[in-house]
Amino acid sequence: MIPAHELAEIEELAGSPHDCPVTADTVAGWLGTTAPRINTLAREGRIPRRPDKLFDLRPAVRAYVADLKVSKGNSALANNPELNAEKIRLARATAEKLETANLKAKGELAPLADVEKAWAGVLRDVRAALLALPSRAASRLGHLTPHDVATIDREVRAVLEELASHE
């Protein structure tokens, strides 16, 4: 938006005796845009242009300001907060999807089924090693009686049962 002091300056100049037709460059300079943009707005009928292809400064500035107000007020996002929220949600979902794809590409993210399968294999190996512990201990420690080996076996199985009951 154009500040009030600049609008007052424009009004003063536009109403002065020097109010004569100006080029698109002059209008663009006053409005802080480019001559091609001014010509486009004129072709679209959003800024009035004289038959000699020049502009009257006051009507051109007023039309430009009015066009800005209409453009701002007619924004689909400005008039529809639900659409705005949906666009934000969609942008976040798209960003999350891209982030996930990047993590997969780097090998930093694996499918849950693959992780579960790998951990199941590790846990099977740990269980097998623990169940083999009593017989390994018996072969290395010759002084253990069959009763001692059976006690160690029961304790290992009790620990495995206890771990299995925790989910």
Residue frames as qw, qx, qy, qz and C-alpha x, y, z in Angstrom:
[[0.000, 0.890, 0.457, 0.000, 0.00, 0.00, 0.00],
 [0.361, 0.537, -0.036, 0.762, 1.10, 3.55, -0.63],
 [0.332, -0.369, -0.522, 0.694, 1.75, 5.55, 2.57],
 [0.057, 0.868, 0.470, -0.151, -0.51, 8.52, 3.26],
 [0.187, -0.759, 0.165, 0.602, 2.28, 11.09, 2.84],
 [0.261, -0.121, 0.709, 0.644, 3.10, 9.74, -0.62],
 [0.169, 0.618, 0.745, 0.188, -0.59, 9.78, -1.59],
 [0.057, -0.889, -0.231, 0.392, -0.77, 13.42, -0.46],
 [0.241, -0.527, 0.452, 0.678, 2.29, 14.22, -2.58],
 [0.243, 0.210, 0.812, 0.486, 0.74, 12.47, -5.58],
 [0.083, 0.791, 0.602, -0.073, -2.54, 14.33, -5.06],
 [0.138, -0.810, 0.027, 0.569, -0.68, 17.63, -4.88],
 [0.203, -0.334, 0.625, 0.676, 1.26, 16.95, -8.08],
 [0.199, 0.368, 0.849, 0.323, -1.69, 15.45, -9.91],
 [0.040, 0.847, 0.519, -0.111, -3.84, 18.45, -9.08],
 [0.294, -0.592, 0.124, 0.740, -1.17, 21.01, -9.88],
 [0.466, 0.761, -0.065, -0.447, -1.10, 23.14, -13.00],
 [0.062, 0.552, -0.778, -0.293, 1.67, 20.83, -14.24],
 [0.656, 0.109, 0.718, -0.203, -0.86, 17.99, -14.53],
 [0.504, 0.545, -0.415, -0.526, -0.15, 16.87, -18.04],
 [0.977, 0.123, -0.102, -0.144, -0.14, 13.49, -19.75],
 [0.303, -0.678, 0.670, 0.018, 2.72, 11.25, -18.64],
 [0.570, 0.348, -0.715, -0.207, 4.42, 8.15, -19.98],
 [0.908, -0.258, -0.316, -0.094, 4.24, 4.64, -18.57],
 [0.622, 0.181, -0.448, 0.616, 7.78, 5.20, -17.21],
 [0.103, -0.412, 0.263, -0.866, 6.61, 8.20, -15.19],
 [0.771, -0.363, -0.095, -0.514, 3.60, 6.35, -13.79],
 [0.893, -0.039, -0.409, 0.183, 5.82, 3.36, -12.99],
 [0.372, 0.323, -0.435, 0.754, 8.26, 5.65, -11.18],
 [0.396, -0.415, 0.185, -0.798, 5.47, 7.03, -9.03],
 [0.880, -0.235, -0.058, -0.410, 4.06, 3.62, -8.25],
 [0.389, -0.570, 0.721, -0.062, 7.32, 1.79, -7.69],
 [0.837, 0.185, 0.515, 0.001, 6.87, -0.68, -10.51],
 [0.378, -0.190, 0.589, 0.689, 8.00, -0.99, -14.13],
 [0.363, 0.365, -0.235, -0.824, 6.73, 0.52, -17.38],
 [0.334, 0.019, -0.864, -0.377, 5.95, -2.95, -18.84],
 [0.080, -0.340, -0.863, 0.365, 3.80, -3.66, -15.77],
 [0.223, 0.465, 0.228, -0.826, 1.94, -0.36, -16.24],
 [0.371, 0.271, -0.546, -0.701, 1.37, -1.16, -19.94],
 [0.232, -0.127, -0.962, -0.066, 0.11, -4.64, -19.03],
 [0.047, 0.441, 0.680, -0.584, -2.34, -3.18, -16.49],
 [0.299, 0.435, -0.087, -0.845, -3.51, -0.69, -19.13],
 [0.330, 0.123, -0.791, -0.500, -4.03, -3.47, -21.72],
 [0.204, -0.273, -0.928, 0.149, -6.05, -5.40, -19.14],
 [0.242, -0.657, -0.388, -0.599, -8.18, -2.32, -18.53],
 [0.611, -0.544, -0.469, 0.333, -7.09, -2.00, -14.92],
 [0.270, -0.538, -0.029, 0.798, -5.47, 1.42, -15.43],
 [0.477, 0.811, 0.317, -0.123, -6.96, 4.01, -17.83],
 [0.481, -0.199, 0.394, 0.757, -4.83, 5.05, -20.78],
 [0.311, 0.679, 0.017, -0.665, -5.45, 7.92, -23.15],
 [0.821, 0.534, 0.197, -0.044, -5.87, 7.33, -26.89],
 [0.382, 0.834, -0.384, 0.105, -2.39, 8.81, -27.46],
 [0.853, 0.025, -0.463, 0.239, -0.97, 5.96, -25.26],
 [0.157, 0.380, -0.485, 0.772, -0.10, 8.38, -22.44],
 [0.435, -0.491, -0.733, 0.181, -1.57, 8.41, -18.93],
 [0.245, -0.754, 0.042, -0.608, -3.21, 11.03, -16.76],
 [0.259, 0.303, -0.765, 0.506, -1.33, 10.64, -13.48],
 [0.427, -0.164, 0.480, -0.748, -4.23, 11.09, -11.03],
 [0.871, 0.071, -0.034, -0.485, -6.62, 8.54, -12.64],
 [0.711, 0.331, -0.617, 0.072, -3.76, 6.10, -13.22],
 [0.093, 0.297, -0.748, 0.587, -2.66, 6.24, -9.57],
 [0.593, -0.089, 0.362, -0.713, -6.23, 5.98, -8.29],
 [0.880, 0.185, -0.263, -0.349, -6.96, 3.02, -10.56],
 [0.537, 0.351, -0.722, 0.260, -3.75, 1.30, -9.49],
 [0.156, -0.229, 0.680, -0.679, -4.56, 1.74, -5.79],
 [0.753, 0.034, 0.154, -0.638, -8.13, 0.55, -6.35],
 [0.808, 0.284, -0.494, -0.151, -6.79, -2.46, -8.25],
 [0.268, 0.322, -0.791, 0.446, -4.47, -3.29, -5.34],
 [0.446, -0.125, 0.517, -0.720, -7.39, -3.13, -2.92],
 [0.854, 0.163, -0.088, -0.486, -9.53, -5.39, -5.10],
 [0.660, 0.359, -0.657, 0.064, -6.67, -7.83, -5.64],
 [0.046, 0.275, -0.773, 0.570, -6.00, -8.03, -1.92],
 [0.561, -0.020, 0.410, -0.719, -9.67, -8.34, -0.98],
 [0.856, 0.245, -0.150, -0.429, -10.44, -10.97, -3.60],
 [0.173, 0.465, -0.866, 0.068, -7.64, -13.29, -2.63],
 [0.784, -0.179, -0.530, -0.270, -8.97, -16.82, -2.26],
 [0.568, -0.057, -0.648, 0.504, -6.76, -17.28, 0.77],
 [0.037, -0.130, 0.320, -0.938, -7.88, -14.01, 2.38],
 [0.600, -0.136, -0.097, -0.782, -11.56, -14.88, 1.95],
 [0.915, -0.103, -0.311, -0.236, -11.32, -18.56, 2.87],
 [0.288, -0.678, 0.628, -0.250, -9.43, -19.42, 6.07],
 [0.895, -0.064, 0.424, -0.123, -10.29, -23.10, 5.61],
 [0.800, 0.577, -0.044, 0.155, -8.56, -23.09, 2.22],
 [0.102, 0.820, -0.476, 0.301, -5.57, -21.34, 3.78],
 [0.619, -0.463, 0.588, -0.239, -5.37, -23.97, 6.55],
 [0.936, 0.213, 0.277, -0.027, -5.69, -26.77, 3.97],
 [0.594, 0.738, -0.242, 0.210, -2.87, -25.29, 1.87],
 [0.177, -0.728, 0.591, -0.301, -0.66, -25.11, 4.95],
 [0.816, -0.199, 0.509, -0.185, -1.52, -28.72, 5.86],
 [0.879, 0.465, 0.087, 0.058, -0.76, -29.83, 2.30],
 [0.324, 0.813, -0.414, 0.250, 2.56, -27.96, 2.31],
 [0.440, -0.579, 0.631, -0.270, 3.56, -29.63, 5.59],
 [0.907, 0.049, 0.403, -0.111, 2.56, -33.07, 4.32],
 [0.740, 0.650, -0.109, 0.131, 4.54, -32.54, 1.12],
 [0.054, 0.789, -0.545, 0.280, 7.58, -31.41, 3.10],
 [0.668, -0.377, 0.597, -0.234, 7.30, -34.46, 5.38],
 [0.925, 0.311, 0.216, -0.035, 6.99, -36.76, 2.37],
 [0.547, 0.753, -0.296, 0.217, 10.10, -35.25, 0.78],
 [0.246, -0.700, 0.600, -0.299, 12.02, -35.47, 4.05],
 [0.846, -0.135, 0.488, -0.166, 11.09, -39.15, 4.38],
 [0.850, 0.520, 0.028, 0.079, 12.15, -39.84, 0.79],
 [0.258, 0.810, -0.453, 0.267, 15.48, -38.10, 1.43],
 [0.517, -0.530, 0.619, -0.264, 16.10, -40.15, 4.59],
 [0.928, 0.136, 0.341, -0.070, 15.32, -43.37, 2.67],
 [0.679, 0.701, -0.155, 0.149, 17.67, -42.34, -0.13],
 [0.027, 0.761, -0.567, 0.315, 20.46, -41.72, 2.38],
 [0.666, 0.007, -0.738, 0.108, 19.85, -45.10, 3.98],
 [0.012, -0.213, 0.577, -0.788, 18.89, -43.47, 7.28],
 [0.630, 0.037, 0.322, -0.706, 15.32, -44.78, 7.24],
 [0.106, 0.079, -0.964, -0.231, 14.16, -48.36, 6.76],
 [0.612, -0.286, -0.415, -0.610, 10.69, -49.87, 6.40],
 [0.576, -0.442, 0.453, -0.517, 9.22, -51.07, 9.69],
 [0.984, 0.053, 0.003, -0.170, 8.80, -54.63, 8.39],
 [0.699, 0.479, -0.416, 0.330, 12.53, -54.83, 7.61],
 [0.080, -0.577, 0.546, -0.602, 13.45, -53.50, 11.05],
 [0.797, -0.270, 0.293, -0.453, 11.10, -55.97, 12.77],
 [0.958, 0.228, -0.171, 0.000, 12.51, -58.85, 10.72],
 [0.463, 0.555, -0.515, 0.460, 16.10, -57.88, 11.58],
 [0.314, -0.494, 0.529, -0.615, 15.34, -57.56, 15.30],
 [0.931, -0.108, 0.093, -0.335, 13.46, -60.87, 15.31],
 [0.844, 0.348, -0.354, 0.204, 16.60, -62.53, 13.93],
 [0.151, 0.558, -0.555, 0.598, 18.80, -60.89, 16.56],
 [0.596, -0.378, 0.393, -0.590, 16.45, -61.95, 19.36],
 [0.979, 0.065, -0.120, -0.152, 16.30, -65.55, 18.05],
 [0.647, 0.438, -0.482, 0.397, 20.11, -65.66, 18.12],
 [0.152, -0.512, 0.522, -0.664, 20.20, -64.25, 21.68],
 [0.836, -0.225, 0.178, -0.468, 17.59, -66.81, 22.82],
 [0.939, 0.209, -0.268, 0.054, 19.55, -69.68, 21.23],
 [0.399, 0.506, -0.544, 0.538, 22.79, -68.52, 22.85],
 [0.406, -0.449, 0.452, -0.655, 21.14, -68.25, 26.27],
 [0.940, -0.088, 0.054, -0.324, 19.57, -71.71, 25.96],
 [0.837, 0.328, -0.370, 0.236, 22.99, -73.12, 25.04],
 [0.065, -0.750, 0.447, -0.482, 24.58, -71.50, 28.11],
 [0.777, -0.446, 0.363, -0.258, 23.99, -74.38, 30.62],
 [0.973, 0.135, 0.109, 0.151, 25.55, -77.04, 28.39],
 [0.497, 0.699, -0.257, 0.445, 28.48, -74.74, 27.49],
 [0.328, -0.725, 0.427, -0.428, 29.05, -74.06, 31.17],
 [0.925, -0.241, 0.267, -0.120, 28.93, -77.82, 31.95],
 [0.888, 0.358, -0.038, 0.285, 31.54, -78.60, 29.29],
 [0.323, 0.704, -0.307, 0.552, 33.90, -75.85, 30.48],
 [0.324, -0.537, 0.530, -0.570, 33.35, -76.28, 34.19],
 [0.578, 0.063, -0.808, -0.092, 33.82, -80.01, 34.87],
 [0.086, 0.000, -0.786, 0.612, 33.03, -79.70, 38.57],
 [0.521, -0.016, 0.062, -0.851, 29.33, -78.83, 37.89],
 [0.323, 0.110, 0.927, -0.157, 26.93, -81.61, 38.76],
 [0.015, -0.383, -0.759, -0.526, 23.95, -82.48, 36.56],
 [0.196, -0.754, -0.582, 0.234, 21.82, -80.83, 39.26],
 [0.224, -0.575, 0.040, 0.786, 23.88, -77.59, 38.93],
 [0.083, -0.010, 0.624, 0.777, 23.49, -77.62, 35.13],
 [0.111, -0.571, -0.781, -0.226, 19.72, -78.23, 35.47],
 [0.220, -0.742, -0.385, 0.503, 19.47, -75.30, 37.93],
 [0.149, -0.396, 0.291, 0.858, 21.30, -72.99, 35.52],
 [0.013, 0.238, 0.777, 0.582, 19.03, -74.18, 32.69],
 [0.145, -0.702, -0.692, 0.077, 15.89, -73.44, 34.78],
 [0.209, -0.683, -0.146, 0.685, 17.17, -69.95, 35.64],
 [0.113, -0.173, 0.511, 0.835, 17.99, -69.12, 32.00],
 [0.079, -0.426, -0.802, -0.411, 14.52, -70.31, 30.91],
 [0.195, -0.733, -0.552, 0.347, 12.88, -68.34, 33.74],
 [0.153, -0.523, 0.106, 0.832, 14.68, -65.16, 32.58],
 [0.012, 0.044, 0.683, 0.729, 13.59, -65.79, 28.97],
 [0.137, -0.590, -0.789, -0.099, 9.98, -66.38, 30.09],
 [0.197, -0.706, -0.334, 0.593, 10.05, -63.18, 32.13],
 [0.097, -0.357, 0.342, 0.864, 11.39, -61.21, 29.15],
 [0.025, -0.245, -0.805, -0.539, 8.81, -62.75, 26.84],
 [0.125, -0.677, -0.710, 0.147, 5.96, -61.64, 29.12],
 [0.096, -0.651, -0.078, 0.749, 7.02, -57.96, 28.79],
 [0.494, 0.543, 0.550, 0.398, 5.54, -56.41, 25.68]]
